[in-house]
Amino acid sequence: MMDNAMFDESRRDFLKSAGLLTVGAATIPWTVQGFSPNSDTLRVGLVGCGGRGTGAASQALKADKNTVLVAMADIFADHLEESYKNLAAKHGDKVQVPKTQRFVGLDAYRKLLNSGVDVVILASPPAFRPQHMEEAVAAGKHIFTEKPMAVDVPGLKRVLDAARKAREKKLAVVSGFCWRYDFPKRAIFSKIVNGEIGKVTSILNTYNTGPAWQKDRKNEWSDAEFVLRNWPHYTWLSGDSIAEQAVHSLDMMSWALGDKPPVRVFGTGGRQVNTGKELGNIFDHFAIVYEYENGVKGYHYSRKQSGCSNSYLVEVSGTKGHALIDCMKSKHIITPHEGQPWEYRGDKNDMYQTEHDELFASIRKGQPINDGEWMTQSTMLALIGRMVAYTGQTITWEEAWASKEVLVPDNLQWGQTLPAPMAVPGITKLL
Ligand SMILES: NC(=O)c1ccc[n+]([C@@H]2O[C@H](COP(=O)([O-])OP(=O)(O)OC[C@H]3O[C@@H](n4cnc5c(N)ncnc54)[C@H](O)[C@@H]3O)[C@@H](O)[C@H]2O)c1
């Protein structure tokens, strides 16, 4: 094993040249049995050890031959241990997370940030993202962050601010808006943005699927534990399904329009089928219209009800043609008004892997990717859509951006009762 003092010296040089040197991190000695770090090893920490976080950690370990998972954090020990078991079985020596580096609890992420990691994966429910992002940037970590970026506007502003600080500090911020890392989508959206279907006149986008998973209450769980284990069903935790899932379709709409914000938004939504008292307070359908400056309209439909027809697509109409992006059928077709249709026939990739391949390559090159502005704007499209559905009002972008409503409780405690007020259009106010 390499001598720790020597290791620290050469690692410090490497981190400096890669723009990676962060307070404290480079000098923490590493003494885990069997782990032989070298001067350019990148140490990865995982915050939020659920399905997506475990997948992202796996992709980080495959993205770069010299990455090692060295710390994990979750609020639930059972989630963390399951994830650890799966990752260790799959990646062997690249998973070096001794018990002392497995942090559990509401402040587990903070302990992880202080444990000598270089890159963090933020994959908890979105309610916690602003706090996790802010502290990760303050601690000088490169970040892979899952979407959506926040559940309310004050939280989103914190994320935007943190992403801008990350840019100043030359830290990477790669977002989990995975379609932006998909080769077929990159090909078709670059054609749209470059005018191949003329001027865009309208966009339809859908995310119509079944309901989210739900876990039955256990006697030994406190109310807070039940709620946190069923986070997709609570607006304060997930942002509602338009933010937690359908945001992918809104992100593609935004992409087609060069990531310009709409002027005003109106629409409707409700909770008609998934109404059980153990099912939190989210809506189960949304129909939202986004009006842009030049008269372009974006029409969004999302639904999470079983037994209905499903669709997950974006259709872009332009003055010279039409583009279809069908995520369920993996179809990418441009049909011009004149001439032959085009269909993507190039290489297909695993977009989740590409996110990490490009993240780590950008760190190694010293030119870190920063998705900060557009990832917060795409999240904002979902938040304004939810505000419109909850209040029943037409809301301008400026009014929504001025919202002061904070949904996430301050200083969350396990013993806390967590109310789940139900929005009622026409009565619920924009705060
Ligand atoms: N980009 C995509 O395609 C995609 C796919 C799935 C999920 N996601 C996103 O990834 C995130 C996680 O989703 P998931 O499906 O993995 O959910 P999950 O429930 O499987 O995992 C979330 C994990 O975070 C833990 N957690 C909760 N609060 C925490 C906190 N304060 N600190 C640390 N850990 C905490 C939970 O205990 C759980 O283990 C969500 O934001 C979701 O929208 C993105």
The ligand as a Gaussian input file, in Angstrom:
#p B3LYP/6-31G(d) Opt

LIG

0 1
 N      -33.369000      10.623000     -14.409000
 C      -34.148000       9.599000     -14.267000
 O      -34.499000       8.928000     -15.237000
 C      -34.621000       9.203000     -12.912000
 C      -35.154000       7.925000     -12.696000
 C      -35.570000       7.598000     -11.394000
 C      -35.458000       8.528000     -10.368000
 N      -34.942000       9.759000     -10.628000
 C      -34.825000      10.764000      -9.556000
 O      -33.876000      10.301000      -8.605000
 C      -34.261000      10.680000      -7.292000
 C      -34.370000       9.430000      -6.421000
 O      -35.350000       8.580000      -6.975000
 P      -35.348000       6.992000      -6.728000
 O      -36.244000       6.412000      -7.746000
 O      -33.968000       6.495000      -6.595000
 O      -36.073000       6.932000      -5.325000
 P      -35.804000       5.888000      -4.132000
 O      -36.894000       6.046000      -3.163000
 O      -35.530000       4.549000      -4.711000
 O      -34.432000       6.435000      -3.513000
 C      -34.316000       7.623000      -2.775000
 C      -33.367000       7.329000      -1.619000
 O      -33.074000       8.537000      -0.947000
 C      -33.126000       8.291000       0.453000
 N      -33.326000       9.539000       1.160000
 C      -34.499000      10.164000       1.493000
 N      -34.246000      11.330000       2.094000
 C      -32.901000      11.468000       2.163000
 C      -32.037000      12.456000       2.697000
 N      -32.514000      13.572000       3.269000
 N      -30.702000      12.251000       2.624000
 C      -30.201000      11.115000       2.043000
 N      -30.977000      10.139000       1.527000
 C      -32.311000      10.314000       1.571000
 C      -34.232000       7.281000       0.601000
 O      -34.217000       6.607000       1.831000
 C      -33.996000       6.384000      -0.583000
 O      -33.089000       5.362000      -0.278000
 C      -35.576000      11.452000      -7.456000
 O      -35.340000      12.824000      -7.527000
 C      -36.112000      10.969000      -8.787000
 O      -36.926000      11.910000      -9.431000
 C      -34.512000      10.099000     -11.868000

